[in-house]
Amino acid sequence: MNLLGHRNLATKAPMTRDTLFRIASMTKPVTSIATLMLMEEGKLKLDDPITKWLPEFKGMKVMKAATGPVDDVYDSPRDITVEDLMTHRSGLAYGFTSIGPIAHAYEQALGSPLTNPHGPDIWIKRLSELPLLYPPGERFHYSHATDLLGFMIARIEGIPLADLLQARIFGPLGMVDTDFWCPPEKRDRMASLYKIDPKIDAMVDVSFPHEDHRPAFTGGGGGLISTVDDYLAFARMMLGKGELNGVRLITTETFDLMVANRLADAQREIPFMGIPFWMGQGFGLGVSVITDSEKQAWMGAGSNGAFGWPGAFGTWWQADPEEDMVLIYLIQNSMDLSPEAASQLATGQRMGGRAALPIFQKLTYAALGKAAI
Protein backbone atom coordinates (compact mmCIF):
# COMPACT_ATOMS: atom_id res chain seq x y z
CA MET A 1 0.00 0.00 0.00
CA ASN A 2 1.31 3.45 -0.92
CA LEU A 3 0.93 6.32 1.55
CA LEU A 4 1.44 9.63 -0.23
CA GLY A 5 1.18 13.21 0.96
CA HIS A 6 -0.05 14.76 4.17
CA ARG A 7 -3.30 14.50 6.05
CA ASN A 8 -2.91 18.12 7.11
CA LEU A 9 -0.98 20.60 5.00
CA ALA A 10 -0.57 23.14 7.80
CA THR A 11 0.98 20.73 10.30
CA LYS A 12 2.61 18.47 7.67
CA ALA A 13 1.22 15.44 9.51
CA PRO A 14 1.81 12.49 7.15
CA MET A 15 -0.71 10.06 5.77
CA THR A 16 -0.73 6.86 7.84
CA ARG A 17 -2.60 3.57 7.70
CA ASP A 18 -4.88 4.77 10.51
CA THR A 19 -5.70 8.17 8.96
CA LEU A 20 -9.43 8.85 9.15
CA PHE A 21 -11.32 9.94 6.03
CA ARG A 22 -14.86 11.10 5.35
CA ILE A 23 -15.87 8.44 2.82
CA ALA A 24 -19.15 10.08 1.71
CA SER A 25 -21.07 7.78 -0.67
CA MET A 26 -18.81 4.82 0.03
CA THR A 27 -21.25 4.61 2.97
CA LYS A 28 -24.02 3.45 0.62
CA PRO A 29 -22.82 -0.15 0.10
CA VAL A 30 -22.53 -0.53 3.89
CA THR A 31 -26.16 0.52 4.41
CA SER A 32 -27.19 -1.75 1.54
CA ILE A 33 -25.51 -4.78 3.15
CA ALA A 34 -27.34 -4.09 6.41
CA THR A 35 -30.62 -3.94 4.48
CA LEU A 36 -29.93 -7.26 2.78
CA MET A 37 -29.16 -8.84 6.16
CA LEU A 38 -32.64 -7.85 7.34
CA MET A 39 -34.09 -9.17 4.09
CA GLU A 40 -32.54 -12.57 4.75
CA GLU A 41 -34.15 -12.54 8.20
CA GLY A 42 -37.57 -12.01 6.63
CA LYS A 43 -37.98 -8.50 8.01
CA LEU A 44 -38.44 -6.91 4.57
CA LYS A 45 -38.70 -7.81 0.90
CA LEU A 46 -37.42 -5.94 -2.14
CA ASP A 47 -40.96 -5.42 -3.44
CA ASP A 48 -42.30 -4.16 -0.11
CA PRO A 49 -43.69 -0.62 -0.23
CA ILE A 50 -41.65 1.57 2.10
CA THR A 51 -44.88 2.96 3.53
CA LYS A 52 -45.00 -0.15 5.75
CA TRP A 53 -42.40 1.60 7.91
CA LEU A 54 -42.40 5.12 6.48
CA PRO A 55 -46.07 6.17 6.39
CA GLU A 56 -44.93 9.72 5.64
CA PHE A 57 -44.52 8.59 2.01
CA LYS A 58 -48.14 7.63 1.43
CA GLY A 59 -49.85 9.54 -1.38
CA MET A 60 -46.72 11.00 -2.95
CA LYS A 61 -46.93 13.47 -5.83
CA VAL A 62 -44.79 13.39 -8.99
CA MET A 63 -43.65 16.46 -10.91
CA LYS A 64 -45.01 16.68 -14.45
CA ALA A 65 -41.57 17.89 -15.57
CA ALA A 66 -38.46 17.21 -13.48
CA THR A 67 -37.08 20.69 -14.26
CA GLY A 68 -40.42 22.46 -14.06
CA PRO A 69 -42.50 24.04 -11.30
CA VAL A 70 -42.42 22.14 -8.01
CA ASP A 71 -46.19 22.49 -7.58
CA ASP A 72 -47.14 21.18 -11.05
CA VAL A 73 -47.68 17.56 -10.02
CA TYR A 74 -49.85 14.45 -10.34
CA ASP A 75 -50.54 11.45 -8.08
CA SER A 76 -47.79 8.85 -7.98
CA PRO A 77 -48.94 5.68 -9.77
CA ARG A 78 -47.58 3.51 -6.95
CA ASP A 79 -45.66 3.58 -3.69
CA ILE A 80 -41.86 3.56 -3.56
CA THR A 81 -40.48 0.05 -2.87
CA VAL A 82 -37.36 -1.11 -1.03
CA GLU A 83 -35.80 -2.03 -4.38
CA ASP A 84 -36.55 1.46 -5.71
CA LEU A 85 -34.51 2.91 -2.84
CA MET A 86 -31.64 0.47 -3.31
CA THR A 87 -31.37 1.18 -7.05
CA HIS A 88 -32.00 4.96 -6.94
CA ARG A 89 -35.18 4.53 -8.97
CA SER A 90 -37.44 5.98 -6.26
CA GLY A 91 -38.04 9.37 -7.87
CA LEU A 92 -36.23 11.04 -4.96
CA ALA A 93 -33.31 13.38 -5.60
CA TYR A 94 -30.31 15.27 -4.33
CA GLY A 95 -30.25 19.00 -4.90
CA PHE A 96 -26.82 18.74 -6.49
CA THR A 97 -27.90 16.03 -8.99
CA SER A 98 -31.00 17.92 -10.07
CA ILE A 99 -31.72 20.96 -12.22
CA GLY A 100 -34.29 23.68 -11.81
CA PRO A 101 -36.61 24.61 -8.94
CA ILE A 102 -36.59 21.16 -7.31
CA ALA A 103 -32.82 21.37 -6.77
CA HIS A 104 -33.23 24.51 -4.69
CA ALA A 105 -36.32 23.12 -2.94
CA TYR A 106 -34.20 20.21 -1.69
CA GLU A 107 -31.55 22.55 -0.35
CA GLN A 108 -34.14 24.71 1.37
CA ALA A 109 -35.99 21.79 2.95
CA LEU A 110 -33.09 19.53 3.91
CA GLY A 111 -29.93 21.61 3.99
CA SER A 112 -26.58 20.10 3.01
CA PRO A 113 -26.64 16.53 1.61
CA LEU A 114 -24.13 15.41 4.24
CA THR A 115 -24.63 17.67 7.25
CA ASN A 116 -27.78 19.22 8.63
CA PRO A 117 -29.27 19.77 12.10
CA HIS A 118 -32.29 17.50 11.64
CA GLY A 119 -32.81 14.16 13.33
CA PRO A 120 -34.29 11.25 11.35
CA ASP A 121 -38.00 11.89 11.97
CA ILE A 122 -37.90 15.58 11.05
CA TRP A 123 -35.69 14.90 8.03
CA ILE A 124 -37.98 12.10 6.81
CA LYS A 125 -41.04 14.34 7.12
CA ARG A 126 -39.37 17.17 5.20
CA LEU A 127 -38.24 14.80 2.45
CA SER A 128 -41.73 13.30 2.12
CA GLU A 129 -43.22 16.76 1.59
CA LEU A 130 -41.16 17.26 -1.57
CA PRO A 131 -42.56 15.89 -4.85
CA LEU A 132 -40.90 13.02 -6.70
CA LEU A 133 -39.05 13.95 -9.88
CA TYR A 134 -40.10 10.74 -11.66
CA PRO A 135 -42.58 7.93 -11.01
CA PRO A 136 -41.08 5.16 -8.83
CA GLY A 137 -39.21 2.63 -10.93
CA GLU A 138 -38.95 4.77 -14.05
CA ARG A 139 -35.28 5.76 -14.04
CA PHE A 140 -32.06 5.99 -12.05
CA HIS A 141 -31.71 9.40 -10.43
CA TYR A 142 -28.97 9.64 -7.80
CA SER A 143 -30.57 10.73 -4.56
CA HIS A 144 -31.09 10.65 -0.81
CA ALA A 145 -32.62 7.18 -1.30
CA THR A 146 -29.91 5.40 0.70
CA ASP A 147 -30.19 7.92 3.54
CA LEU A 148 -33.90 7.11 3.67
CA LEU A 149 -33.12 3.39 3.42
CA GLY A 150 -30.84 3.66 6.45
CA PHE A 151 -33.45 5.42 8.55
CA MET A 152 -36.04 2.87 7.42
CA ILE A 153 -34.02 -0.15 8.58
CA ALA A 154 -33.31 1.69 11.83
CA ARG A 155 -37.08 1.98 12.36
CA ILE A 156 -37.50 -1.72 11.58
CA GLU A 157 -34.90 -2.65 14.18
CA GLY A 158 -35.96 0.02 16.69
CA ILE A 159 -32.42 1.32 17.21
CA PRO A 160 -30.36 4.19 15.72
CA LEU A 161 -28.69 3.40 12.41
CA ALA A 162 -25.23 3.92 13.91
CA ASP A 163 -25.92 1.24 16.54
CA LEU A 164 -27.37 -1.10 13.92
CA LEU A 165 -24.28 -0.84 11.71
CA GLN A 166 -21.97 -1.25 14.70
CA ALA A 167 -23.72 -4.41 15.86
CA ARG A 168 -24.26 -5.98 12.45
CA ILE A 169 -21.20 -4.94 10.42
CA PHE A 170 -18.46 -2.92 12.12
CA GLY A 171 -18.16 -5.09 15.21
CA PRO A 172 -18.20 -8.47 13.43
CA LEU A 173 -15.69 -7.29 10.78
CA GLY A 174 -13.39 -5.57 13.27
CA MET A 175 -13.95 -2.09 11.77
CA VAL A 176 -12.86 -0.29 14.93
CA ASP A 177 -12.49 3.21 13.43
CA THR A 178 -15.70 3.49 11.40
CA ASP A 179 -18.55 5.68 12.67
CA PHE A 180 -20.63 8.75 11.87
CA TRP A 181 -18.40 11.02 13.93
CA CYS A 182 -14.81 11.36 15.09
CA PRO A 183 -14.41 11.28 18.89
CA PRO A 184 -11.90 13.67 20.48
CA GLU A 185 -9.25 11.02 21.08
CA LYS A 186 -9.03 10.23 17.35
CA ARG A 187 -9.10 13.73 15.88
CA ASP A 188 -5.35 14.00 15.45
CA ARG A 189 -5.69 11.17 12.89
CA MET A 190 -8.38 12.94 10.85
CA ALA A 191 -7.42 14.01 7.33
CA SER A 192 -8.34 17.60 6.54
CA LEU A 193 -10.74 18.26 3.68
CA TYR A 194 -9.51 20.62 0.94
CA LYS A 195 -10.73 22.28 -2.22
CA ILE A 196 -9.15 24.50 -4.83
CA ASP A 197 -10.12 28.15 -4.48
CA PRO A 198 -10.02 29.47 -8.07
CA LYS A 199 -9.67 33.05 -6.83
CA ILE A 200 -6.25 32.34 -5.36
CA ASP A 201 -5.46 29.13 -7.30
CA ALA A 202 -4.59 27.31 -4.10
CA MET A 203 -6.04 24.68 -1.78
CA VAL A 204 -8.05 25.84 1.21
CA ASP A 205 -9.14 23.83 4.23
CA VAL A 206 -12.91 23.25 4.22
CA SER A 207 -13.02 20.54 6.90
CA PHE A 208 -16.32 19.95 8.69
CA PRO A 209 -16.37 21.19 12.28
CA HIS A 210 -16.14 18.43 14.88
CA GLU A 211 -19.12 17.78 17.10
CA ASP A 212 -19.04 16.80 20.76
CA HIS A 213 -21.26 13.80 20.07
CA ARG A 214 -22.59 11.74 17.21
CA PRO A 215 -24.62 14.04 14.92
CA ALA A 216 -28.40 13.99 14.81
CA PHE A 217 -28.27 13.20 11.08
CA THR A 218 -26.45 9.90 10.58
CA GLY A 219 -26.94 9.56 6.86
CA GLY A 220 -26.64 6.01 5.54
CA GLY A 221 -26.01 7.51 2.12
CA GLY A 222 -22.84 9.41 2.93
CA GLY A 223 -22.07 10.07 6.59
CA LEU A 224 -19.37 7.59 7.58
CA ILE A 225 -15.78 8.24 8.62
CA SER A 226 -13.39 5.32 8.13
CA THR A 227 -9.80 4.19 7.50
CA VAL A 228 -8.20 2.23 4.69
CA ASP A 229 -7.90 -0.91 6.81
CA ASP A 230 -11.48 -0.70 8.05
CA TYR A 231 -12.89 -0.29 4.57
CA LEU A 232 -10.55 -2.99 3.28
CA ALA A 233 -12.23 -5.38 5.72
CA PHE A 234 -15.63 -4.43 4.30
CA ALA A 235 -14.40 -4.71 0.70
CA ARG A 236 -12.77 -8.08 1.37
CA MET A 237 -16.07 -9.29 2.81
CA MET A 238 -17.68 -8.22 -0.44
CA LEU A 239 -14.96 -9.93 -2.46
CA GLY A 240 -15.65 -13.03 -0.37
CA LYS A 241 -19.31 -12.93 -1.41
CA GLY A 242 -20.51 -11.90 2.02
CA GLU A 243 -17.86 -13.59 4.17
CA LEU A 244 -14.56 -12.58 5.80
CA ASN A 245 -12.41 -14.68 8.12
CA GLY A 246 -15.27 -16.99 9.00
CA VAL A 247 -17.75 -14.16 9.58
CA ARG A 248 -20.62 -14.31 7.11
CA LEU A 249 -22.95 -11.33 6.78
CA ILE A 250 -25.05 -12.40 3.79
CA THR A 251 -25.38 -15.60 1.78
CA THR A 252 -23.68 -16.04 -1.58
CA GLU A 253 -27.12 -16.07 -3.21
CA THR A 254 -27.97 -12.67 -1.73
CA PHE A 255 -24.55 -11.34 -2.70
CA ASP A 256 -25.08 -12.45 -6.32
CA LEU A 257 -28.42 -10.63 -6.25
CA MET A 258 -26.67 -7.49 -4.97
CA VAL A 259 -24.04 -7.30 -7.72
CA ALA A 260 -26.30 -8.16 -10.66
CA ASN A 261 -27.27 -5.20 -12.85
CA ARG A 262 -30.89 -4.22 -12.29
CA LEU A 263 -31.12 -1.26 -14.68
CA ALA A 264 -32.97 -1.82 -17.93
CA ASP A 265 -31.17 -1.06 -21.20
CA ALA A 266 -33.35 2.02 -21.70
CA GLN A 267 -32.51 3.23 -18.19
CA ARG A 268 -28.78 2.88 -18.86
CA GLU A 269 -29.10 5.05 -21.96
CA ILE A 270 -30.11 8.03 -19.79
CA PRO A 271 -27.03 10.14 -18.92
CA PHE A 272 -25.99 10.22 -15.27
CA MET A 273 -25.10 13.77 -14.21
CA GLY A 274 -24.65 14.73 -17.84
CA ILE A 275 -22.33 11.91 -18.93
CA PRO A 276 -22.96 8.45 -20.53
CA PHE A 277 -21.98 6.85 -17.24
CA TRP A 278 -23.73 3.51 -17.80
CA MET A 279 -21.88 2.57 -20.96
CA GLY A 280 -20.41 -0.84 -20.12
CA GLN A 281 -21.72 -0.92 -16.57
CA GLY A 282 -24.89 -1.22 -14.56
CA PHE A 283 -26.18 -0.87 -11.01
CA GLY A 284 -27.28 -3.54 -8.55
CA LEU A 285 -28.50 -3.22 -4.98
CA GLY A 286 -26.20 -0.46 -3.76
CA VAL A 287 -23.15 -0.92 -6.00
CA SER A 288 -22.25 -0.35 -9.64
CA VAL A 289 -20.94 -3.34 -11.62
CA ILE A 290 -18.90 -3.53 -14.82
CA THR A 291 -20.85 -5.43 -17.48
CA ASP A 292 -18.50 -4.80 -20.43
CA SER A 293 -14.95 -3.82 -19.54
CA GLU A 294 -14.15 -2.81 -23.11
CA LYS A 295 -16.93 -0.24 -23.25
CA GLN A 296 -16.98 1.22 -19.75
CA ALA A 297 -14.81 4.26 -19.12
CA TRP A 298 -16.29 6.28 -16.30
CA MET A 299 -15.14 4.11 -13.41
CA GLY A 300 -11.54 3.85 -14.61
CA ALA A 301 -10.54 0.25 -15.28
CA GLY A 302 -11.67 -3.19 -14.22
CA SER A 303 -12.74 -6.68 -15.25
CA ASN A 304 -16.24 -7.79 -16.08
CA GLY A 305 -18.05 -8.30 -12.78
CA ALA A 306 -15.92 -5.81 -10.82
CA PHE A 307 -18.04 -3.68 -8.51
CA GLY A 308 -17.84 -0.72 -6.13
CA TRP A 309 -18.94 2.88 -5.64
CA PRO A 310 -17.10 6.21 -5.14
CA GLY A 311 -17.50 9.09 -2.69
CA ALA A 312 -17.92 12.82 -3.20
CA PHE A 313 -14.59 13.69 -1.58
CA GLY A 314 -12.57 11.72 -4.12
CA THR A 315 -12.64 8.38 -2.32
CA TRP A 316 -13.14 5.24 -4.42
CA TRP A 317 -13.05 1.47 -4.11
CA GLN A 318 -13.51 -1.51 -6.34
CA ALA A 319 -13.53 -5.26 -5.77
CA ASP A 320 -12.53 -7.35 -8.80
CA PRO A 321 -13.45 -11.04 -8.40
CA GLU A 322 -11.72 -12.03 -11.65
CA GLU A 323 -8.40 -10.75 -10.31
CA ASP A 324 -9.18 -11.57 -6.64
CA MET A 325 -8.28 -7.98 -5.88
CA VAL A 326 -9.52 -4.92 -3.99
CA LEU A 327 -8.45 -1.39 -4.90
CA ILE A 328 -9.01 1.53 -2.52
CA TYR A 329 -8.13 5.16 -3.17
CA LEU A 330 -8.57 7.71 -0.39
CA ILE A 331 -8.11 11.48 -0.60
CA GLN A 332 -10.07 14.44 0.81
CA ASN A 333 -10.87 16.69 -2.13
CA SER A 334 -14.18 18.49 -1.71
CA MET A 335 -16.60 18.86 -4.59
CA ASP A 336 -19.46 21.30 -4.89
CA LEU A 337 -22.69 19.78 -3.55
CA SER A 338 -24.85 22.87 -3.96
CA PRO A 339 -28.05 22.81 -6.04
CA GLU A 340 -27.48 21.95 -9.72
CA ALA A 341 -23.73 21.43 -9.14
CA ALA A 342 -23.57 18.02 -10.81
CA SER A 343 -24.52 19.53 -14.15
CA GLN A 344 -20.97 20.92 -14.28
CA LEU A 345 -19.54 17.42 -14.64
CA ALA A 346 -20.75 17.33 -18.22
CA THR A 347 -18.42 20.22 -19.12
CA GLY A 348 -15.36 18.08 -18.47
CA GLN A 349 -14.17 20.18 -15.56
CA ARG A 350 -12.13 18.07 -13.14
CA MET A 351 -10.69 18.72 -9.72
CA GLY A 352 -6.92 18.45 -9.89
CA GLY A 353 -6.62 16.46 -6.68
CA ARG A 354 -8.44 13.54 -8.33
CA ALA A 355 -6.19 13.24 -11.37
CA ALA A 356 -4.17 10.42 -9.80
CA LEU A 357 -7.17 8.07 -9.52
CA PRO A 358 -7.44 6.97 -13.17
CA ILE A 359 -3.65 6.68 -13.28
CA PHE A 360 -3.74 4.41 -10.21
CA GLN A 361 -6.53 2.32 -11.76
CA LYS A 362 -4.95 1.90 -15.16
CA LEU A 363 -1.40 1.30 -13.94
CA THR A 364 -2.69 -1.41 -11.61
CA TYR A 365 -4.43 -3.26 -14.42
CA ALA A 366 -1.53 -2.70 -16.80
CA ALA A 367 0.71 -4.42 -14.23
CA LEU A 368 -1.64 -7.41 -14.46
CA GLY A 369 -1.23 -7.49 -18.23
CA LYS A 370 -4.51 -5.81 -19.03
CA ALA A 371 -4.46 -2.98 -21.51
CA ALA A 372 -5.51 0.46 -20.29
CA ILE A 373 -9.09 1.33 -21.11
N, C-alpha and C positions, 0 to 999 in steps of 0.2 A: 504494500500500500504506500502510495506517495503522499507526503504531507508537505504542502507548498504554501508559502505566504504566512501571513499573520492573522490572528483572530481579532486583533485590535491594532489599528495603525498608529494610534497615539502612543500606546504603551509598548508597541513592538512585541507583544506577547505572541509566541509562535502557535501555529496550528499543532494540535496534539490529538492522539486517538480519542481522548475523552472530551474534546471540544464539543460544546452544545450548540445546535443549530435549530432555528425555526424551520421546520420542514414543510410548512404550508400544505399543499394538496397531496403530498405524500402521506398525509393523514388518511385520505379517503380509502385506500385499500385496507387499512387497519379497521376502520369502522365497518367496511364491507365484510371482512372476515368475521367480526363479532356478530353481524346480522345473520350470516350463513350458519354460524354455530347455533343460534336460536332457531333457525329454520330446521336444522337437523333434530332439534329437540321437540319439534312439533308446535312451537310457540307462534310461528307465522308461516305463511306460504307466499311465494312470489306473486301469485295472482290475488292476494288479499287486498282489498281496498284499505288505504291507510286510515280511513275514517273510523275503523275499528278501534284505533288507539288515539287518533287525532281528529276528534269530531269537529274541530275548528275548520276543517277542510271540506265539510259538507256544502253542497250547493255552490261550488266554485264557478266563477265567470271566466270567459276566455275573450281576449281582445280580438276584434274583427281584423285588425292589422297590427302586427307586432311592433311596428314603428309609429303607429297612429295614436289617437287620443286614448288615454287610459280609461276613460269612462264609456267608450264605444265598444260594448261587449255583448256577448250572448251566453246562454247557459252551457256549461261544460257537458259534453255528451255522456261522460262517465266520470267516476271517481278516479283519482290517482291511485295506482297500485304500488306495492313494494318494489316490483320489478321496474316500474317507471322511475322510481327514485334511484335505484341502483344503476340504471343505464342513462340517466339524465334525459329521459324522455317524458318528464312529468309536466312540462309546460312552465315550470318555475324558471327563475333566471338569477344571474348576478347583474348588478348594475354595470360592471365593467365589461361584461360580455354582450351587452344589449345596446341598442341604438334608439334614440328618440326619448319621448316623455317617460316611458317605463323605466329607463335606466336611472333617471333622476328620482323617480318615485321610490325605487328601491333604496337609493342612498338616503333619501329623506326619512323613510320608514324604519330602516334597519341600521343605518350608519355604515361603518367600515365593514367589508366582508370578513375581516379577521378579528377585529376588536370592536366591541361596543359594550355599553353598560347594562344591557338587558339580560335577565335570566331566561331560561328556556321557555317558560309559559308566556311571558310577555312577548318574546321574540317570535314564538310560534303564532300567536294571535296577530301580530303585526304582519307577518308574512302571509297569513291566510286572508288578510283583507286586501291584498294586492291581486289583480287579475292575472290569470295565466296568459303567457304569450302565445301558446299553441295548445290545441287539444291534447290531453294525455295520450302518450303513445305515438304521436305523429312524427316527431323528429328529435334528434339529439340537440339540446341547447344547454351548454355548461352552466351550472347553477348551484344554488344553495341546497340542492336535493340531498347531498350526503350529510350536511349539517342537520337537516330535518330528519333524515334516517337515524342519525345518532341519538337525537332527542326522543325519537319514537321507540327505539329499542331500550332506552333508559326508562321510559314509561312502562314498557312491557315488564321489565325486570324490577321496577320500583326502586331503583337506586340511581345516583348520578352517573352520567356517562363515564366520567373519569374513573369512578370506582369499578364500573363494569369492565372497562378495558384493562384496568390493573389486575382484577381477579381472573379474567378470562384469557388475557393475552400477555401482558407485560410480565406478570409474576411467573407464569408457567415457562415463558421463553427466556427469563433472566434479563429482561430489558430494564435495568435498574435506574437508568437516567432518562426515561421517556415519560413525559407528563404534559399537562396543559399550562404549566408555569415553571419557573425556575426559582427554587427556594434560595434564601440568602447564602447558604453555605456552598452553593454551586456557581454563584454568579461570576466568579473570577474565571470560570471555564467557558462562559458564554461568548460566542462570536458576535461581534458587532455587525449591524446591518448597514450597508452603504448603498448610495446611488450616485450617479454622475449628475452634478449640477451644471447644466449647459452654460449658465451665465458666467461661471468661473472655470469651466472645463476641468473640474477636479471632483474627486469623491468626497461626499459629506456623510457624516454619521446620522442615520435616521432610525436608530434602534428604538424599539418599543420601550416605554418605561416599565420598570419592574413593579409588580404588585406585591403587597404583603401577604397575599393569600391567593389560592387558586381563583381565577376570574369567574365572574357569574356566567359568562358566555364561553362554554367549552365546546367549540365547534368541531364536530366530527368530520367536517369537510376540510379543515385547514389549520387547526389550532395547536398541534403537537410540537413539542421541543424534543429533540433526540440527539443521539451520537451515531457515528458511523458503525460502531460495534453493535449498538442496540438495533439499528435498522438492518444491519447485516443478519442478525438473528431472525428478524421477521422475514427478510428476503430469502434466507436459506430455508425457512419453514415453507415458504411458497414454492421454492425450487424443489423441495421434498414432497410436493403435492399435499401439503397440510400437516407435515410432520417434521420435527427437529429433535434429534437426540432422544428419541423415544417418547417425546411429547407430541401427541396428535391433537390438532385443533379441529380439523374437518376431515371428512373421508375423502378418498381419492375421487370418488364419483362426484361429490360436491365441488371439489377443486376443478375437475374437468368442466363442470357446468360454469364455474366462475370465469375461466379463461377462454371460453368459446365465444366467438363473435356473435352478438345478438342484434346488430344493426342490419337492417335490410339494405339491399344494394342501392335503392333510391335514397335512403337516409344517408348513406356514405357519400353520395354525390353532392350533398349540401355542404358548402364550405364551412369550416370551423374557424371562427374568428377571422374570417376573410381569406383563409388559405385552404387549398385542397388537402386537408390534413388526413383524410381517410383513405387516400390512395395507397393501397397495399397494406392497410391495417384496419382493424375493427375495434369494437369495444364490448367487453363482457360485463360481468357483475362487479364493477368497481376498478377494473384495469383495462388498459388498451392492450391489444395483441397484434403482432405482425402476422398478416395472412399471406403476403407475397413480398419477400425480402428484396426482390429485384425492382419492385415498383415503389415501395415506401421510401420516403425521404425525410419526413418531418420529425421522426424520432431518432435520427442519426443512423445507426447501423444495428443489424441484428439478424438472427436466423428466423425462419418461419417458426411460429409458436412462441417466440420470445415475448415477454409481457412486462408491464410496469406502468408507472405514471409519474410525471414531474411535479415540481412545486413552484410557486410564483416567485420565490427568492433565488431561483437558479438551481435548486436541488433537483436531482434526477436519479432514478434507479431502474434497473432492468434485470430480470432473471431470464436466462437463456437455457432452456432444458437441453437443446441439441448440443450445446457446448459444455453443459454442466457448470455454468458460470453465472455469477452475480456481478454486476457493475454498479457502483454507487459513486455519485459525484456530488459533493457538498460545497457550496459557497453561500454567501449572504449578499446578494445583489438585488436590491429592491426594484420592483416594477410598478408602474402606475396602475392602481386598482380603482381609480375614480370612474364615474359614469362614462360609458362609451370608450374607455381607454383601449379595449382590445381591438377596436377597429384599426388602430395604428399598426398592428402587426402586419396587416396586408400591404403596407407601404415598404416593407423590407427593412425597416429600422430595427437595429439590434442593439442590445446593451453590451458594451465592450467586455464587461466582466464575464460574460457567458461564452465568449469566443472559443475558449479552450474545450468546451464540452464536445462539440462534434469532432474535434481533433482527437480527444481522448477515446471517443467511441470508435472512430475509424482506424486509429492506430492499433487499438486492441484487437479488432477483427483482422486487420492486415497481418498482425503477428501470428494469428491462427491460420493464415493462408487464405483468408477470404478477401476478395477485392473490395476496395472502398466503394460505397454506394454513392 
